[in-house]
Amino acid sequence: MELPRRSRGDERLEPGEFSRLRERLRRLAPQHDLASVIACAFNHNTRMLPFIYADMKMAPAGVRAIGSALTDCGFEKTRIVLQQWNKNFQPSAMKLDGRVPDLFLVSSMHLHTECAQDMMKDARTIAPPHRPLIVAGGAGSVYEPWNMFSGPRNIGRAGADLVVTGEEFVFLQLLEVLLTERAGKEPLREAFKRCRASGALDEIPGIYYARVDEDDLAVELVDTGVQRLLGDLDELPHPKLGYRLLEPPSRGAGLGAHALPAHRVKKYTPIASLIMTFGCKFRCPYCPIPAYNQRLERTKSPKRIADELVTLHKEYGMRLAFGTDDNFFNNHARTIEICEELSNTRMHDGARLRRRIRWATEATVHDTLKLRDHMPIIRGSGLRGIWMGVEDMTATVVKKGQSVDNTTEAFQLLSRFGIQPNPMMMHHDGQPLYTWGKPYGLLNQARMLRKAGAVTFQVLMLSPATGSKLYEGTYNSGMVIQSANEKPVRQHMRDANYVFATHAEKPWRMQVNMVIAYAYFYNPLRFLWALVRPRSRLYFADSIAQAAGMRGFLQTLRRTVPWAWNLWRGPIVREDKPPLSAIPMVSVLGGRAEHALEAQAAAKGPVSEPDGQPVESARSPE
């Protein structure tokens, strides 16, 4: 389900509130010798198109932002571990500054949940007197926070002490409460237990914590509500701070003596992930973004964006950046303002920014055409690539102002100005592989996009996204596949690369269709032709994209064809309800938890595990 909206006027933090919190923590920091390790969970089974390069070469913005926030507040004993680079990392072996850290933070996307659970279970094997406070966060925690706790009936799942369902402000507010309560150098978990018992955590919107039994297993989860959002993104700490904290890639289980040196950062993360804007005007039922942002638009100032790009180039040598925007062109006036500032910005050596830095972002066909007259300014800002949520050129399933004609026009417009258009497509029930004389087929659309100037191609299956309007209904309708040929749908398979939600009589065909579409777009003949007549004005961009795409296609082939075989063999078993918490959830007042699914709230009593045995609640949710 979508996240509920806070009361009108209470969606945002007060201006300056985040900055004042940072100042208070800076005064607290000298009193606490706090050591923290932040881990980004990553399942290597997800390494396939369309993310085969960016998944390893772009440090995620979420963990880096939390690291920046801690360092900015004076807690400099902080390390960021990316499981992408450190596959064998074990929290039980981590030592920072010669000791077990006070805080162990785990961030995870939904499809990496199992890896996050494994890390937290391992962290819980540390002897209780030395065990760090375990905090989970990230997109997987925002919508299904119950997956991060261990309860009497789900001991094997995870082991977080609490979950942050919000952004940096929520985490820092939590840290302020804990450090204010902490006595001397006692373990931070002891301060947390006192705050939990006294109700001090209830005043922090955006967290989940567990009431536990004598075995320290959760018997009830308390939801403090939906977070309030930071409106002025200029109040965020500078991203340069987080890049100083990255753990060097290694095969070891523990941590290195030092973080990755500044001169080596560019080698391992040549692409900088930058927060520029949040929010999108469209209300697509399959997308959780508008509800997460409380239907608001949030931005950084043009000067702050320019400063971040210049500083990252100066300190780390980064020449590539990706704006993690929901729709960068969402506000046309603000877009022009940002691009004009970047066009006029000069680097530390006097050169214009566009001569040193290339950046990309996400936008829509509709907004791109609205800005057609401003393309020279946009291109002059250094923008060289736009990932566009086309989904379906005929707008049969998704309507965002796109059509065959205006999608083609938008792609040709961008290509003419040397901006690389990168389509993001969705394969859906009823869409054939090819149609004669009509642009409806998947291959038809791939061909038209290529002719219009597309250099890369992404196609995923239209699937239920956690936090979206369609999520529960998709499960309740029997559309979601639980297993095929006795092979279960694992968590990492729910990224839409695998067909796991369809009413098609032969779902294996949908899986094969996506494989064929990728093979059509990325192949040796197209690579050779790209060397002669590239689709992009950017030097060798087309041939490089073809080479990377073919490599990714081989990984996609290796991972998804066996699933197509299982879908063909059958039998197919389907879900009849969405994933529910095995642990009862309540609000701080004992009512419905705001992050609960409708089905969870409708239960109004003990929740059952798959075997039908009830899990008793410590108190009634009413």
C-alpha positions as CSV (number, residue, x, y, z in Angstrom):
1,M,0.0,0.0,0.0
2,E,1.0,3.6,-0.3
3,L,2.4,5.4,2.7
4,P,-0.3,7.6,4.3
5,R,0.1,11.4,4.1
6,R,0.8,13.4,7.2
7,S,-1.6,16.2,8.2
8,R,-1.5,19.2,5.8
9,G,1.2,21.6,6.7
10,D,3.0,19.0,8.9
11,E,4.7,17.2,6.0
12,R,7.9,19.2,6.2
13,L,10.4,20.1,8.8
14,E,10.6,23.7,9.9
15,P,13.3,25.6,8.0
16,G,16.6,25.3,9.8
17,E,15.4,22.5,12.0
18,F,17.9,20.0,10.5
19,S,20.8,22.5,10.8
20,R,20.0,23.1,14.4
21,L,19.9,19.3,15.1
22,R,23.4,19.0,13.5
23,E,24.7,21.8,15.7
24,R,23.4,20.1,18.9
25,L,25.0,16.8,17.9
26,R,28.3,18.6,17.3
27,R,28.2,19.7,20.9
28,L,27.4,16.2,22.1
29,A,30.1,14.4,19.9
30,P,33.2,15.2,22.1
31,Q,31.5,13.5,25.1
32,H,31.0,10.2,23.2
33,D,33.8,8.3,21.5
34,L,31.3,6.8,19.1
35,A,32.4,4.3,16.4
36,S,30.0,3.3,13.6
37,V,30.0,0.9,10.7
38,I,27.5,1.3,7.9
39,A,26.9,-1.7,5.7
40,C,25.2,-1.7,2.3
41,A,23.6,-5.1,1.6
42,F,24.0,-6.4,-1.9
43,N,23.0,-9.8,-3.4
44,H,25.4,-10.6,-6.2
45,N,22.7,-12.7,-7.9
46,T,21.1,-9.4,-9.0
47,R,24.1,-8.6,-11.3
48,M,22.5,-8.4,-14.7
49,L,21.0,-5.9,-17.1
50,P,20.2,-3.1,-16.8
51,F,22.5,-2.3,-13.8
52,I,25.5,-4.4,-14.7
53,Y,28.0,-1.5,-14.6
54,A,26.4,1.1,-12.2
55,D,25.9,-1.5,-9.4
56,M,29.6,-1.8,-8.9
57,K,30.9,1.6,-10.1
58,M,28.6,4.0,-8.3
59,A,28.7,4.1,-4.4
60,P,25.0,4.2,-3.3
61,A,23.7,7.6,-2.2
62,G,21.9,6.3,0.9
63,V,24.8,4.8,2.9
64,R,27.1,7.6,1.8
65,A,24.5,10.2,3.0
66,I,24.3,8.6,6.5
67,G,28.1,8.5,6.6
68,S,28.3,12.2,5.6
69,A,25.8,13.1,8.4
70,L,27.7,11.2,11.1
71,T,31.0,12.8,10.1
72,D,29.5,16.3,9.7
73,C,28.2,16.0,13.3
74,G,31.6,15.1,14.7
75,F,31.5,11.3,14.7
76,E,34.5,10.7,12.5
77,K,35.1,7.1,13.5
78,T,32.8,5.9,10.8
79,R,33.3,3.3,8.0
80,I,31.1,2.5,5.0
81,V,31.2,-1.1,3.8
82,L,29.7,-2.0,0.4
83,Q,28.9,-5.6,0.1
84,Q,29.3,-5.1,-3.7
85,W,33.0,-4.7,-3.1
86,N,33.4,-6.8,0.1
87,K,31.4,-10.0,-0.6
88,N,32.9,-11.8,2.4
89,F,32.3,-9.1,5.0
90,Q,31.1,-10.5,8.4
91,P,30.0,-8.1,11.1
92,S,31.1,-10.5,13.8
93,A,34.7,-9.9,12.6
94,M,34.6,-6.1,12.3
95,K,36.8,-3.9,14.4
96,L,37.1,-0.2,14.0
97,D,39.8,1.7,15.9
98,G,40.7,-1.6,17.5
99,R,37.2,-2.3,19.0
100,V,33.8,-3.5,18.1
101,P,31.8,-0.4,16.9
102,D,29.0,1.1,19.0
103,L,26.6,1.3,16.0
104,F,26.1,-1.2,13.2
105,L,23.8,0.3,10.5
106,V,22.5,-1.9,7.7
107,S,20.9,-0.4,4.6
108,S,19.1,-2.5,2.0
109,M,16.9,-2.3,-1.0
110,H,13.9,-4.7,-1.1
111,L,15.6,-7.3,-3.3
112,H,18.7,-7.4,-1.0
113,T,16.7,-8.1,2.2
114,E,18.1,-11.6,2.6
115,C,21.7,-10.3,2.6
116,A,20.8,-7.6,5.1
117,Q,19.1,-10.3,7.4
118,D,22.2,-12.5,7.2
119,M,24.5,-9.6,8.2
120,M,22.3,-8.7,11.2
121,K,22.1,-12.3,12.3
122,D,25.9,-12.5,12.2
123,A,26.1,-9.3,14.2
124,R,23.9,-10.8,16.9
125,T,26.5,-13.5,17.5
126,I,28.8,-10.9,19.1
127,A,28.9,-11.3,22.9
128,P,26.1,-9.2,24.4
129,P,28.4,-6.9,26.5
130,H,30.2,-5.9,23.2
131,R,27.3,-6.2,20.7
132,P,26.6,-2.9,18.8
133,L,23.2,-1.3,18.5
134,I,21.9,-2.7,15.3
135,V,19.8,-0.3,13.1
136,A,18.3,-1.2,9.8
137,G,17.3,1.3,7.1
138,G,17.0,1.8,3.3
139,A,14.1,1.3,0.9
140,G,13.5,-2.3,2.0
141,S,12.9,-1.0,5.6
142,V,10.6,1.8,4.6
143,Y,7.9,-0.4,3.3
144,E,8.4,-3.8,5.1
145,P,10.2,-2.9,8.3
146,W,9.0,-6.1,10.0
147,N,11.5,-8.2,7.8
148,M,14.3,-6.7,9.9
149,F,13.3,-8.1,13.3
150,S,13.6,-11.6,14.9
151,G,10.5,-12.7,16.7
152,P,9.5,-16.0,18.5
153,R,8.3,-17.4,15.2
154,N,10.8,-16.0,12.7
155,I,14.1,-16.4,14.6
156,G,16.0,-17.1,11.4
157,R,15.1,-13.8,9.7
158,A,17.1,-10.9,11.1
159,G,18.0,-9.2,14.3
160,A,17.7,-5.4,14.2
161,D,17.2,-3.5,17.5
162,L,15.2,-0.9,15.6
163,V,14.5,0.3,12.0
164,V,14.6,3.8,10.6
165,T,11.9,4.3,8.0
166,G,13.0,7.8,7.2
167,E,15.9,9.9,6.0
168,E,19.0,11.4,7.7
169,F,17.0,13.7,10.0
170,V,15.2,10.8,11.6
171,F,18.4,8.9,12.2
172,L,20.2,11.9,13.7
173,Q,17.2,12.7,15.9
174,L,17.3,9.1,17.2
175,L,21.0,9.4,17.8
176,E,20.5,12.6,19.8
177,V,17.9,11.0,22.1
178,L,20.2,7.9,22.6
179,L,23.3,10.0,23.4
180,T,21.5,12.3,25.7
181,E,20.4,9.2,27.7
182,R,23.7,7.5,27.5
183,A,25.7,7.4,30.8
184,G,29.5,7.7,30.3
185,K,30.9,5.1,28.0
186,E,28.2,2.4,28.5
187,P,27.1,0.3,25.5
188,L,24.8,2.3,23.3
189,R,22.3,-0.7,23.5
190,E,21.8,0.0,27.2
191,A,20.8,3.6,26.5
192,F,18.5,2.3,23.8
193,K,16.8,-0.1,26.2
194,R,16.1,2.7,28.7
195,C,14.7,5.0,26.0
196,R,12.5,2.2,24.7
197,A,11.2,1.5,28.2
198,S,10.6,5.2,29.0
199,G,8.7,6.0,25.7
200,A,11.4,8.5,24.6
201,L,11.5,6.8,21.2
202,D,7.8,7.5,20.6
203,E,8.4,11.1,19.9
204,I,10.5,10.4,16.8
205,P,8.3,9.9,13.7
206,G,9.9,7.5,11.3
207,I,11.2,4.6,13.3
208,Y,10.1,1.0,14.3
209,Y,11.3,-0.6,17.5
210,A,10.4,-3.9,19.1
211,R,9.1,-4.9,22.5
212,V,10.9,-8.0,23.3
213,D,10.7,-11.2,25.5
214,E,13.2,-12.6,27.8
215,D,15.1,-14.1,24.9
216,D,15.4,-10.6,23.3
217,L,13.0,-11.6,20.5
218,A,10.4,-9.2,19.3
219,V,6.8,-9.9,20.4
220,E,5.4,-6.6,19.2
221,L,6.6,-3.8,16.8
222,V,5.8,-0.2,17.6
223,D,5.5,2.2,14.6
224,T,6.1,5.9,15.5
225,G,4.5,7.1,12.3
226,V,5.5,8.6,8.9
227,Q,8.5,10.8,8.9
228,R,8.5,14.6,8.3
229,L,10.5,15.5,5.3
230,L,13.4,17.9,4.9
231,G,12.2,20.6,2.4
232,D,15.4,22.5,1.8
233,L,18.0,20.0,0.7
234,D,20.7,22.5,1.1
235,E,20.6,21.6,4.8
236,L,22.0,18.2,4.0
237,P,25.7,17.6,4.8
238,H,28.1,17.8,1.9
239,P,28.4,14.4,0.0
240,K,32.2,14.8,-0.1
241,L,32.3,13.7,3.6
242,G,30.9,10.2,2.8
243,Y,33.4,9.4,0.1
244,R,36.2,9.6,2.8
245,L,34.7,6.7,4.7
246,L,34.5,3.9,2.1
247,E,36.0,0.6,3.0
248,P,38.5,-0.6,0.3
249,P,37.5,-3.6,-1.7
250,S,38.8,-6.8,-0.3
251,R,38.1,-10.5,0.2
252,G,38.5,-10.4,3.9
253,A,35.8,-10.8,6.6
254,G,36.9,-7.8,8.7
255,L,37.7,-4.1,8.1
256,G,40.9,-2.6,6.9
257,A,43.1,-0.3,9.0
258,H,42.1,2.7,6.9
259,A,39.4,3.9,4.6
260,L,39.9,4.1,0.9
261,P,42.4,6.9,0.1
262,A,41.0,9.9,-1.7
263,H,43.2,9.4,-4.8
264,R,41.7,5.8,-5.2
265,V,38.1,6.7,-4.8
266,K,37.6,7.5,-8.5
267,K,39.0,4.1,-9.5
268,Y,36.3,2.2,-7.6
269,T,33.4,4.7,-7.9
270,P,34.0,6.8,-11.0
271,I,30.3,7.8,-11.0
272,A,29.1,10.2,-8.2
273,S,25.5,9.7,-7.0
274,L,24.1,13.1,-6.2
275,I,20.8,14.1,-4.7
276,M,19.5,17.1,-6.6
277,T,15.7,17.0,-6.5
278,F,12.9,14.8,-5.1
279,G,9.4,14.3,-6.3
280,C,7.3,13.7,-9.4
281,K,4.1,15.3,-10.7
282,F,2.8,12.0,-12.1
283,R,0.7,9.5,-10.0
284,C,1.5,6.2,-11.6
285,P,-0.2,3.4,-9.6
286,Y,2.8,1.1,-9.8
287,C,5.2,3.7,-8.3
288,P,5.7,4.4,-4.6
289,I,7.6,7.7,-5.2
290,P,4.8,10.3,-4.9
291,A,3.4,8.9,-1.7
292,Y,6.9,8.6,-0.2
293,N,7.5,12.3,-0.9
294,Q,4.1,13.3,0.6
295,R,3.2,14.6,-2.9
296,L,5.8,17.3,-2.5
297,E,8.7,18.5,-4.6
298,R,12.0,19.1,-2.8
299,T,15.2,20.5,-4.3
300,K,18.7,21.8,-3.7
301,S,19.7,25.3,-4.8
302,P,21.5,25.6,-8.1
303,K,24.6,27.0,-6.3
304,R,24.7,24.0,-3.9
305,I,24.5,21.5,-6.8
306,A,27.3,23.3,-8.7
307,D,29.5,23.3,-5.5
308,E,29.0,19.6,-5.0
309,L,30.1,18.8,-8.6
310,V,33.1,21.1,-8.4
311,T,34.2,19.8,-5.0
312,L,33.9,16.1,-5.9
313,H,36.0,16.8,-9.0
314,K,38.6,18.7,-7.0
315,E,39.0,16.3,-4.1
316,Y,38.4,12.9,-5.8
317,G,38.8,13.6,-9.6
318,M,35.3,12.5,-10.4
319,R,34.2,13.5,-13.9
320,L,30.9,11.6,-14.0
321,A,27.8,12.1,-11.9
322,F,24.3,10.7,-11.8
323,G,21.4,12.8,-10.3
324,T,19.2,10.4,-8.3
325,D,16.2,12.4,-9.3
326,D,12.6,11.1,-9.5
327,N,12.0,13.5,-12.4
328,F,14.6,16.2,-12.9
329,F,12.4,18.1,-15.4
330,N,9.4,18.0,-13.0
331,N,9.6,21.8,-12.3
332,H,10.5,23.5,-15.6
333,A,11.5,26.9,-14.1
334,R,13.8,25.2,-11.5
335,T,15.3,23.0,-14.2
336,I,16.3,26.0,-16.2
337,E,17.6,27.8,-13.2
338,I,19.9,24.8,-12.2
339,C,21.1,24.3,-15.8
340,E,21.9,28.0,-16.2
341,E,24.0,28.0,-13.0
342,L,25.9,24.9,-14.1
343,S,26.5,26.4,-17.5
344,N,28.1,29.5,-15.9
345,T,30.1,27.6,-13.2
346,R,33.8,27.5,-13.5
347,M,36.1,24.8,-12.0
348,H,39.0,25.5,-9.6
349,D,41.3,25.8,-12.6
350,G,39.1,28.3,-14.4
351,A,37.6,25.9,-17.0
352,R,33.9,25.7,-17.4
353,L,32.1,22.9,-15.6
354,R,30.7,21.4,-18.8
355,R,34.3,20.9,-20.0
356,R,35.2,18.8,-17.0
357,I,32.1,17.0,-15.8
358,R,29.4,14.9,-17.5
359,W,26.3,14.1,-15.7
360,A,23.0,12.3,-16.2
361,T,19.6,12.0,-14.6
362,E,16.0,10.8,-15.0
363,A,13.1,12.6,-16.7
364,T,9.9,12.0,-18.6
365,V,9.0,12.3,-22.3
366,H,6.2,14.8,-21.5
367,D,8.5,17.2,-19.6
368,T,11.4,16.8,-22.1
369,L,9.2,18.1,-24.9
370,K,8.0,21.0,-22.7
371,L,11.6,22.1,-22.4
372,R,12.5,21.7,-26.1
373,D,13.3,25.4,-26.5
374,H,15.8,25.3,-23.6
375,M,17.8,22.4,-24.8
376,P,20.9,24.5,-25.6
377,I,21.1,25.7,-21.9
378,I,20.4,22.1,-20.7
379,R,23.1,20.7,-22.8
380,G,25.5,23.5,-21.8
381,S,25.2,22.5,-18.2
382,G,27.1,19.3,-18.9
383,L,24.0,17.0,-19.0
384,R,24.8,14.1,-21.4
385,G,22.3,11.4,-20.6
386,I,18.6,11.1,-19.5
387,W,17.0,7.9,-18.4
388,M,13.4,8.2,-19.5
389,G,10.5,6.2,-18.1
390,V,8.8,5.4,-21.4
391,E,7.3,2.2,-20.0
392,D,5.0,1.7,-23.1
393,M,5.1,3.9,-26.1
394,T,1.5,3.3,-26.9
395,A,0.4,4.3,-23.4
396,T,-1.8,1.2,-23.3
397,V,-0.9,0.4,-19.6
398,V,0.9,3.5,-18.4
399,K,-0.2,7.0,-19.4
400,K,2.4,9.8,-18.7
401,G,1.8,12.0,-21.7
402,Q,3.8,9.7,-24.0
403,S,2.8,8.3,-27.4
404,V,4.7,6.8,-30.3
405,D,5.1,10.2,-32.0
406,N,6.1,12.3,-29.1
407,T,8.4,9.7,-27.7
408,T,10.2,9.5,-31.0
409,E,10.3,13.3,-31.1
410,A,11.8,13.6,-27.6
411,F,14.5,11.0,-28.4
412,Q,15.4,12.7,-31.7
413,L,15.5,16.1,-29.9
414,L,17.9,14.9,-27.3
415,S,20.1,13.1,-29.8
416,R,20.3,16.2,-31.9
417,F,21.7,18.1,-28.9
418,G,24.2,15.4,-27.9
419,I,22.2,14.2,-24.9
420,Q,21.9,10.4,-24.8
421,P,18.3,9.2,-24.4
422,N,18.0,5.9,-22.4
423,P,14.6,4.3,-22.4
424,M,13.2,2.4,-19.5
425,M,10.5,0.0,-20.7
426,M,7.9,-2.3,-19.0
427,H,6.8,-5.6,-20.5
428,H,3.2,-6.4,-19.5
429,D,0.4,-8.9,-19.8
430,G,-1.1,-8.8,-23.3
431,Q,1.9,-7.3,-25.0
432,P,3.3,-9.7,-27.7
433,L,6.9,-9.9,-28.8
434,Y,6.1,-8.5,-32.2
435,T,3.0,-7.1,-34.0
436,W,2.6,-6.7,-37.8
437,G,1.9,-3.2,-38.8
438,K,1.4,-1.9,-35.3
439,P,3.8,-0.4,-32.7
440,Y,2.5,-2.5,-29.8
441,G,5.0,-5.3,-29.7
442,L,8.1,-5.3,-27.6
443,L,10.4,-5.7,-30.5
444,N,8.5,-3.0,-32.5
445,Q,9.1,-0.5,-29.7
446,A,12.8,-1.5,-29.3
447,R,13.3,-0.9,-33.0
448,M,11.6,2.5,-33.0
449,L,13.6,3.6,-29.9
450,R,16.9,2.5,-31.5
451,K,16.1,4.4,-34.7
452,A,15.1,7.5,-32.7
453,G,18.5,7.6,-31.0
454,A,18.4,5.2,-28.0
455,V,21.9,4.0,-27.1
456,T,20.9,1.8,-24.1
457,F,17.8,-0.2,-23.5
458,Q,16.1,-1.4,-20.4
459,V,13.1,-3.7,-20.2
460,L,11.6,-5.0,-17.0
461,M,8.4,-6.9,-16.2
462,L,5.5,-4.8,-14.9
463,S,5.5,-6.1,-11.3
464,P,4.1,-5.0,-7.9
465,A,6.4,-2.5,-6.2
466,T,6.3,-2.3,-2.4
467,G,4.7,0.9,-1.3
468,S,2.7,1.3,-4.5
469,K,-1.1,1.4,-5.0
470,L,-1.1,-1.9,-6.9
471,Y,0.9,-3.9,-4.4
472,E,-1.8,-5.6,-2.3
473,G,-4.3,-6.0,-5.1
474,T,-1.7,-7.7,-7.3
475,Y,-1.2,-10.3,-4.6
476,N,-4.9,-10.7,-3.7
477,S,-5.7,-11.3,-7.4
478,G,-3.5,-14.4,-7.5
479,M,-1.2,-12.8,-10.0
480,V,2.0,-13.3,-8.0
481,I,3.9,-16.5,-8.4
482,Q,5.1,-18.2,-5.3
483,S,7.0,-21.0,-7.0
484,A,7.5,-22.8,-10.3
485,N,8.7,-26.3,-10.8
486,E,9.1,-26.4,-7.0
487,K,11.6,-23.5,-7.1
488,P,10.5,-20.6,-4.9
489,V,10.6,-17.0,-5.9
490,R,13.5,-15.7,-3.8
491,Q,13.7,-12.1,-2.6
492,H,16.4,-11.1,-5.1
493,M,14.1,-12.3,-7.9
494,R,11.5,-9.6,-7.2
495,D,13.4,-6.9,-9.1
496,A,11.2,-7.3,-12.3
497,N,14.0,-8.9,-14.3
498,Y,12.2,-12.2,-13.5
499,V,8.6,-12.9,-14.4
500,F,6.9,-13.4,-11.1
501,A,3.6,-11.5,-11.4
502,T,1.4,-12.3,-14.5
503,H,-2.0,-13.7,-15.5
504,A,-0.5,-15.0,-18.7
505,E,-1.3,-18.7,-19.4
506,K,2.3,-19.2,-20.5
507,P,4.4,-16.9,-18.3
508,W,7.6,-18.5,-19.7
509,R,7.0,-16.6,-22.9
510,M,7.1,-13.3,-21.1
511,Q,10.5,-14.2,-19.7
512,V,11.8,-15.3,-23.2
513,N,10.4,-12.1,-24.7
514,M,12.6,-9.9,-22.5
515,V,15.6,-12.0,-23.3
516,I,14.9,-11.7,-27.1
517,A,14.4,-8.0,-26.8
518,Y,17.8,-7.6,-25.1
519,A,19.5,-9.8,-27.7
520,Y,17.9,-7.7,-30.5
521,F,19.2,-4.5,-29.0
522,Y,22.7,-5.7,-27.8
523,N,24.6,-7.9,-30.2
524,P,27.9,-8.1,-32.1
525,L,26.5,-6.8,-35.4
526,R,25.0,-3.7,-33.8
527,F,28.3,-3.2,-32.0
528,L,30.3,-3.2,-35.3
529,W,27.7,-0.9,-36.9
530,A,28.0,1.4,-34.0
531,L,31.7,1.9,-34.7
532,V,30.8,3.0,-38.3
533,R,27.5,4.9,-37.8
534,P,26.9,5.5,-34.0
535,R,23.5,6.7,-32.8
536,S,25.0,9.1,-30.4
537,R,27.0,12.3,-30.9
538,L,29.1,11.4,-27.9
539,Y,32.4,9.9,-28.8
540,F,32.3,6.1,-28.9
541,A,29.3,6.2,-26.5
542,D,27.2,3.9,-28.7
543,S,29.9,1.2,-29.1
544,I,30.8,1.3,-25.4
545,A,27.2,0.9,-24.5
546,Q,26.9,-2.1,-26.9
547,A,30.0,-3.7,-25.4
548,A,28.7,-3.3,-21.8
549,G,25.2,-4.4,-22.9
550,M,26.5,-7.6,-24.4
551,R,28.4,-8.4,-21.2
552,G,25.3,-7.7,-19.2
553,F,23.2,-9.7,-21.6
554,L,25.3,-12.8,-21.0
555,Q,24.7,-12.5,-17.2
556,T,21.0,-11.9,-17.8
557,L,20.8,-15.0,-20.0
558,R,22.6,-17.1,-17.4
559,R,20.3,-16.1,-14.6
560,T,16.9,-15.8,-16.2
561,V,16.7,-18.6,-18.7
562,P,16.7,-21.3,-15.9
563,W,13.7,-19.5,-14.5
564,A,12.0,-19.5,-17.9
565,W,12.6,-23.3,-17.9
566,N,10.9,-23.6,-14.4
567,L,8.0,-21.6,-15.6
568,W,7.6,-23.9,-18.6
569,R,7.9,-27.1,-16.6
570,G,5.6,-26.0,-13.8
571,P,3.6,-26.6,-11.7
572,I,3.1,-22.9,-10.9
573,V,1.9,-22.1,-7.3
574,R,0.5,-18.6,-6.7
575,E,0.2,-16.3,-3.7
576,D,-3.2,-15.4,-2.4
577,K,-2.1,-12.6,-0.1
578,P,0.8,-10.1,0.3
579,P,3.7,-10.8,2.6
580,L,2.6,-9.9,6.1
581,S,4.4,-9.4,9.3
582,A,4.8,-12.4,11.6
583,I,5.0,-10.0,14.5
584,P,2.0,-7.8,15.6
585,M,2.4,-4.1,14.8
586,V,0.8,-1.2,16.6
587,S,1.2,2.6,16.7
588,V,2.5,4.3,19.8
589,L,-1.1,4.7,21.0
590,G,-1.9,1.1,20.4
591,G,-3.9,1.6,17.2
592,R,-3.1,0.7,13.6
593,A,0.6,1.0,12.5
594,E,0.9,3.5,9.7
595,H,3.3,1.4,7.7
596,A,1.1,-1.7,8.0
597,L,-0.6,-3.2,4.9
598,E,-4.4,-3.1,4.7
599,A,-4.5,-6.9,5.1
600,Q,-2.4,-6.6,8.2
601,A,-4.6,-3.9,9.7
602,A,-7.8,-5.8,8.8
603,A,-6.6,-8.8,10.8
604,K,-7.2,-7.0,14.1
605,G,-5.8,-9.8,16.1
606,P,-3.1,-12.5,16.1
607,V,-1.2,-12.8,12.9
608,S,-0.6,-16.3,11.4
609,E,2.5,-17.7,10.0
610,P,2.3,-19.8,6.8
611,D,1.6,-22.9,8.9
612,G,-1.5,-21.3,10.4
613,Q,-0.1,-21.0,13.9
614,P,-1.0,-17.7,15.6
615,V,1.6,-15.3,16.9
616,E,0.2,-13.7,20.1
617,S,0.5,-10.0,20.6
618,A,1.6,-8.4,23.8
619,R,-1.4,-6.2,23.7
620,S,-4.5,-5.7,21.4
621,P,-3.9,-3.4,18.4
622,E,-7.1,-1.7,19.3
